[in-house]
Amino acid sequence: MGWKKSFETREKRINMLRDYLKKEAQNGSSPFIQKIVEDTKLPRSTVERYLSEYLLDEIESFNEGNLRKIKYIGVEK
């Protein structure tokens, strides 16, 4: 896979995660990592990496028991 295709795939996945988290936030839900993985069909390692590297400023992460929940807070400008 060339660098351009890799870049396009990464941007598509980041936008997919962002849209999914926005939709869940509008519903008043803070999904667990596993629910995000199941609903988006992305690998767990990819979801965790993208959340921690590219969406870190847009999310709030907290633990509920042993599980980590993600809350979308948006971009503060």
DSSP file (Angstrom, degrees, kcal/mol; ACC not computed):
  #  RESIDUE AA STRUCTURE BP1 BP2  ACC     N-H-->O    O-->H-N    N-H-->O    O-->H-N    TCO  KAPPA ALPHA  PHI   PSI    X-CA   Y-CA   Z-CA
    1    1 A M              0   0    0      0, 0.0     2,-0.0     0, 0.0     0, 0.0   0.000 360.0 360.0 360.0 128.8    0.0    0.0    0.0
    2    2 A G     >  -     0   0    0      1,-0.1     4,-2.3     4,-0.0     5,-0.2  -0.224 360.0-106.7 -73.4 167.3    1.4    3.3   -1.0
    3    3 A W  H  > S+     0   0    0      1,-0.2     4,-2.4     2,-0.2     5,-0.2   0.859 118.7  53.3 -65.2 -34.8    1.7    6.3    1.4
    4    4 A K  H  > S+     0   0    0      2,-0.2     4,-2.5     1,-0.2    -1,-0.2   0.932 110.9  45.2 -67.3 -44.4   -1.1    8.1   -0.3
    5    5 A K  H  > S+     0   0    0      2,-0.2     4,-2.4     1,-0.2    -2,-0.2   0.894 113.3  51.6 -64.1 -39.9   -3.5    5.2    0.1
    6    6 A S  H  X S+     0   0    0     -4,-2.3     4,-2.3     2,-0.2    -2,-0.2   0.916 110.6  48.1 -62.4 -44.0   -2.4    4.7    3.6
    7    7 A F  H  X S+     0   0    0     -4,-2.4     4,-2.5     2,-0.2    -2,-0.2   0.918 112.1  49.0 -62.8 -44.8   -3.0    8.3    4.5
    8    8 A E  H  X S+     0   0    0     -4,-2.5     4,-2.3     1,-0.2    -2,-0.2   0.894 111.3  49.7 -63.7 -40.5   -6.5    8.3    2.9
    9    9 A T  H  X S+     0   0    0     -4,-2.4     4,-2.3     2,-0.2    -1,-0.2   0.913 111.3  49.1 -64.3 -43.0   -7.4    5.1    4.7
   10   10 A R  H  X S+     0   0    0     -4,-2.3     4,-2.5     2,-0.2    -2,-0.2   0.926 112.0  47.8 -63.1 -45.1   -6.3    6.6    8.1
   11   11 A E  H  X S+     0   0    0     -4,-2.5     4,-2.4     1,-0.2    -1,-0.2   0.890 111.1  51.7 -64.0 -39.3   -8.2    9.8    7.5
   12   12 A K  H  X S+     0   0    0     -4,-2.3     4,-2.0     1,-0.2    -1,-0.2   0.917 112.0  46.1 -62.5 -43.8  -11.4    7.9    6.5
   13   13 A R  H  X S+     0   0    0     -4,-2.3     4,-2.5     2,-0.2    -2,-0.2   0.892 111.1  51.7 -67.9 -40.1  -11.1    5.8    9.7
   14   14 A I  H  X S+     0   0    0     -4,-2.5     4,-2.6     1,-0.2    -2,-0.2   0.930 111.8  46.8 -62.0 -45.0  -10.5    8.8   11.9
   15   15 A N  H  X S+     0   0    0     -4,-2.4     4,-2.6     2,-0.2    -1,-0.2   0.864 110.1  53.8 -65.3 -35.2  -13.6   10.6   10.4
   16   16 A M  H  X S+     0   0    0     -4,-2.0     4,-2.3     2,-0.2    -2,-0.2   0.925 111.3  45.4 -63.6 -44.7  -15.6    7.4   10.9
   17   17 A L  H  X S+     0   0    0     -4,-2.5     4,-2.7     2,-0.2    -2,-0.2   0.918 113.0  50.5 -63.4 -44.0  -14.7    7.2   14.6
   18   18 A R  H  X S+     0   0    0     -4,-2.6     4,-2.3     1,-0.2    -2,-0.2   0.929 112.2  46.6 -60.8 -46.7  -15.4   10.9   15.0
   19   19 A D  H  X S+     0   0    0     -4,-2.6     4,-2.3     2,-0.2    -1,-0.2   0.901 112.3  50.7 -63.4 -41.1  -18.8   10.7   13.4
   20   20 A Y  H  X S+     0   0    0     -4,-2.3     4,-2.3     1,-0.2    -2,-0.2   0.930 111.8  46.9 -62.4 -45.6  -19.7    7.6   15.5
   21   21 A L  H  X S+     0   0    0     -4,-2.7     4,-2.2     1,-0.2    51,-0.3   0.868 110.9  52.2 -66.6 -36.1  -18.7    9.3   18.7
   22   22 A K  H  X S+     0   0    0     -4,-2.3     4,-2.1    -5,-0.2    -1,-0.2   0.922 109.8  49.3 -62.6 -43.9  -20.6   12.4   17.8
   23   23 A K  H  X S+     0   0    0     -4,-2.3     4,-1.3     1,-0.2    -2,-0.2   0.911 112.1  47.6 -62.7 -43.2  -23.7   10.3   17.1
   24   24 A E  H  <>S+     0   0    0     -4,-2.3     5,-2.8     1,-0.2     4,-0.3   0.882 110.1  53.0 -65.5 -38.1  -23.4    8.5   20.4
   25   25 A A  H ><5S+     0   0    0     -4,-2.2     3,-1.1     1,-0.2    -1,-0.2   0.879 106.1  53.2 -65.7 -37.4  -22.9   11.8   22.3
   26   26 A Q  H 3<5S+     0   0    0     -4,-2.1    -1,-0.2     1,-0.3    -2,-0.2   0.826 107.7  51.8 -65.7 -30.5  -26.1   13.2   20.7
   27   27 A N  T 3<5S-     0   0    0     -4,-1.3    -1,-0.3    -5,-0.2    -2,-0.2   0.495 119.8-113.2 -81.9  -3.6  -27.9   10.1   22.1
   28   28 A G  T < 5S+     0   0    0     -3,-1.1     2,-0.3    -4,-0.3    -3,-0.2   0.736  73.2 133.2  79.8  23.4  -26.4   10.8   25.5
   29   29 A S      < -     0   0    0     -5,-2.8    -1,-0.3    -6,-0.1    -2,-0.1  -0.824  46.2-161.0-112.1 146.7  -24.3    7.7   25.5
   30   30 A S        -     0   0    0     -2,-0.3    41,-0.2    41,-0.1    -9,-0.0  -0.909  29.0-149.0-120.6  99.2  -20.6    7.1   26.4
   31   31 A P        -     0   0    0      0, 0.0    39,-2.4     0, 0.0     2,-0.1  -0.280   9.9-117.5 -75.1 153.6  -19.7    3.8   24.7
   32   32 A F  B  >  -A   69   0A   0     37,-0.2     4,-1.9     1,-0.1     3,-0.2  -0.454  32.0-108.7 -75.5 158.7  -17.1    1.3   25.9
   33   33 A I  H  > S+     0   0    0     35,-1.5     4,-2.4     1,-0.2     5,-0.2   0.907 119.6  54.6 -54.7 -44.4  -14.1    0.6   23.7
   34   34 A Q  H  > S+     0   0    0      1,-0.2     4,-2.4     2,-0.2    -1,-0.2   0.867 105.8  51.5 -62.9 -36.5  -15.5   -2.8   22.8
   35   35 A K  H  > S+     0   0    0     -3,-0.2     4,-2.5     2,-0.2    -1,-0.2   0.894 109.1  50.9 -67.0 -38.7  -18.8   -1.4   21.7
   36   36 A I  H  X S+     0   0    0     -4,-1.9     4,-2.4     2,-0.2     6,-0.3   0.928 111.0  49.0 -61.4 -45.0  -16.9    1.1   19.4
   37   37 A V  H  X S+     0   0    0     -4,-2.4     4,-1.6     1,-0.2     5,-0.5   0.920 113.5  46.0 -61.1 -45.6  -14.9   -1.8   18.0
   38   38 A E  H  < S+     0   0    0     -4,-2.4    -1,-0.2     1,-0.2    -2,-0.2   0.891 116.2  44.3 -66.3 -40.2  -18.1   -3.9   17.3
   39   39 A D  H  < S+     0   0    0     -4,-2.5    -2,-0.2     1,-0.2    -1,-0.2   0.845 120.7  37.5 -76.6 -34.2  -20.1   -1.1   15.8
   40   40 A T  H  < S-     0   0    0     -4,-2.4    -1,-0.2    -5,-0.2    -2,-0.2   0.635  95.0-136.5 -92.5 -14.8  -17.3    0.3   13.5
   41   41 A K     <  +     0   0    0     -4,-1.6    -3,-0.1    -5,-0.3    -4,-0.1   0.732  58.0 136.3  63.5  23.9  -15.8   -3.1   12.6
   42   42 A L        -     0   0    0     -5,-0.5    -1,-0.2    -6,-0.3    -2,-0.1  -0.721  65.1 -93.6 -95.7 151.7  -12.3   -1.6   13.1
   43   43 A P     >  -     0   0    0      0, 0.0     4,-2.3     0, 0.0     3,-0.3  -0.340  31.9-122.6 -62.2 146.2   -9.5   -3.6   14.9
   44   44 A R  H  > S+     0   0    0      1,-0.2     4,-2.7     2,-0.2     5,-0.2   0.887 111.5  53.4 -58.3 -42.2   -9.3   -2.8   18.6
   45   45 A S  H  > S+     0   0    0      1,-0.2     4,-2.2     2,-0.2    -1,-0.2   0.869 109.2  49.8 -63.4 -35.6   -5.7   -1.7   18.4
   46   46 A T  H  > S+     0   0    0     -3,-0.3     4,-2.8     2,-0.2     5,-0.2   0.924 110.9  48.8 -67.8 -44.7   -6.5    0.7   15.6
   47   47 A V  H  X S+     0   0    0     -4,-2.3     4,-2.4     1,-0.2    -2,-0.2   0.939 113.9  45.9 -60.6 -47.9   -9.4    2.2   17.6
   48   48 A E  H  X S+     0   0    0     -4,-2.7     4,-2.0     1,-0.2    -1,-0.2   0.898 114.3  48.5 -64.1 -40.3   -7.3    2.6   20.7
   49   49 A R  H  X S+     0   0    0     -4,-2.2     4,-2.2    -5,-0.2     5,-0.4   0.930 112.9  46.6 -66.2 -45.5   -4.4    4.1   18.7
   50   50 A Y  H  X>S+     0   0    0     -4,-2.8     4,-2.0     1,-0.2     5,-1.8   0.890 112.5  50.5 -65.5 -38.9   -6.5    6.6   16.8
   51   51 A L  H  <5S+     0   0    0     -4,-2.4    -1,-0.2    -5,-0.2    -2,-0.2   0.901 116.6  40.7 -64.1 -40.1   -8.3    7.7   20.0
   52   52 A S  H  <5S+     0   0    0     -4,-2.0    -2,-0.2    -5,-0.2    -1,-0.2   0.761 127.3  30.4 -82.6 -24.5   -5.0    8.3   21.8
   53   53 A E  H  <5S+     0   0    0     -4,-2.2    -3,-0.2    -5,-0.2    -2,-0.2   0.860 132.3  19.0-100.3 -44.2   -3.1    9.9   18.9
   54   54 A Y  T  <5S+     0   0    0     -4,-2.0    -3,-0.2    -5,-0.4     3,-0.2   0.744 129.1  36.4-105.8 -26.8   -5.6   11.7   16.7
   55   55 A L  S >><S+     0   0    0     -5,-1.8     3,-1.3     1,-0.1     4,-0.9   0.206  78.0 113.4-112.0  14.9   -8.8   12.3   18.7
   56   56 A L  T 34 S+     0   0    0      1,-0.3     3,-0.5    -6,-0.2    -1,-0.1   0.847  79.3  48.0 -58.6 -38.0   -7.2   12.9   22.1
   57   57 A D  T 34 S+     0   0    0      1,-0.2    19,-0.3    -3,-0.2    -1,-0.3   0.647 112.5  50.3 -77.3 -14.1   -8.3   16.6   22.3
   58   58 A E  T <4 S+     0   0    0     -3,-1.3    15,-2.7    -7,-0.2    16,-1.7   0.514 105.6  59.1-102.5  -6.9  -11.8   15.7   21.3
   59   59 A I  E  <  -B   72   0A   0     -4,-0.9     2,-0.4    -3,-0.5    13,-0.2  -0.814  60.1-147.9-124.0 161.4  -12.6   12.9   23.7
   60   60 A E  E     -B   71   0A   0     11,-2.8    11,-2.8    -2,-0.3     2,-0.4  -0.999  19.8-159.9-125.7 126.5  -12.8   12.4   27.5
   61   61 A S  E     +B   70   0A   0     -2,-0.4     2,-0.3     9,-0.2     9,-0.2  -0.885  16.8 163.6-112.1 137.0  -11.9    8.9   28.7
   62   62 A F  E     -B   69   0A   0      7,-2.1     7,-3.6    -2,-0.4     2,-0.4  -0.985  32.3-115.7-148.3 157.3  -12.8    7.5   32.1
   63   63 A N  E     -B   68   0A   0     -2,-0.3     2,-0.5     5,-0.2     5,-0.2  -0.751  15.7-170.5 -97.8 139.9  -13.0    4.1   33.7
   64   64 A E  E >  S-B   67   0A   0      3,-3.4     3,-1.4    -2,-0.4     2,-0.4  -0.882  74.0 -48.2-125.5  97.2  -16.2    2.4   34.8
   65   65 A G  T 3  S-     0   0    0     -2,-0.5    -2,-0.0     1,-0.2     0, 0.0  -0.657 121.8 -24.9  73.0-129.4  -15.0   -0.6   36.8
   66   66 A N  T 3  S+     0   0    0     -2,-0.4     2,-0.3    -3,-0.1    -1,-0.2   0.497 123.7  88.3 -90.8  -5.0  -12.4   -2.4   34.7
   67   67 A L  E <  S- B   0  64A   0     -3,-1.4    -3,-3.4   -35,-0.0     2,-0.5  -0.716  71.3-133.2-102.0 146.0  -13.8   -1.0   31.4
   68   68 A R  E     - B   0  63A   0     -2,-0.3   -35,-1.5    -5,-0.2     2,-0.3  -0.832  19.1-160.9 -99.0 129.6  -12.8    2.3   29.7
   69   69 A K  E     -AB  32  62A   0     -7,-3.6    -7,-2.1    -2,-0.5     2,-0.4  -0.805   5.9-145.8-108.0 151.4  -15.6    4.5   28.4
   70   70 A I  E     - B   0  61A   0    -39,-2.4     2,-0.5    -2,-0.3    -9,-0.2  -0.963  10.4-170.1-119.8 130.4  -15.2    7.3   25.8
   71   71 A K  E     - B   0  60A   0    -11,-2.8   -11,-2.8    -2,-0.4     2,-0.5  -0.985  19.3-136.0-120.8 127.4  -17.2   10.5   25.9
   72   72 A Y  E     + B   0  59A   0     -2,-0.5   -13,-0.2   -51,-0.3   -14,-0.0  -0.703  28.3 168.3 -83.3 125.0  -17.0   12.9   22.9
   73   73 A I        -     0   0    0    -15,-2.7   -14,-0.2    -2,-0.5    -1,-0.2   0.527  38.5-132.9-112.0 -11.4  -16.6   16.5   24.0
   74   74 A G        -     0   0    0    -16,-1.7     2,-0.6     2,-0.1    -1,-0.2  -0.212  38.0 -48.2  87.3-179.0  -15.8   18.0   20.6
   75   75 A V        -     0   0    0     -2,-0.1     2,-0.6   -17,-0.0   -17,-0.1  -0.816  50.3-144.6 -95.3 123.1  -13.1   20.4   19.6
   76   76 A E              0   0    0     -2,-0.6    -2,-0.1   -19,-0.3    -3,-0.0  -0.781 360.0 360.0 -90.5 121.6  -12.8   23.5   21.8
   77   77 A K              0   0    0     -2,-0.6    -1,-0.1     0, 0.0    -2,-0.0   0.377 360.0 360.0-116.1 360.0  -11.8   26.6   19.9
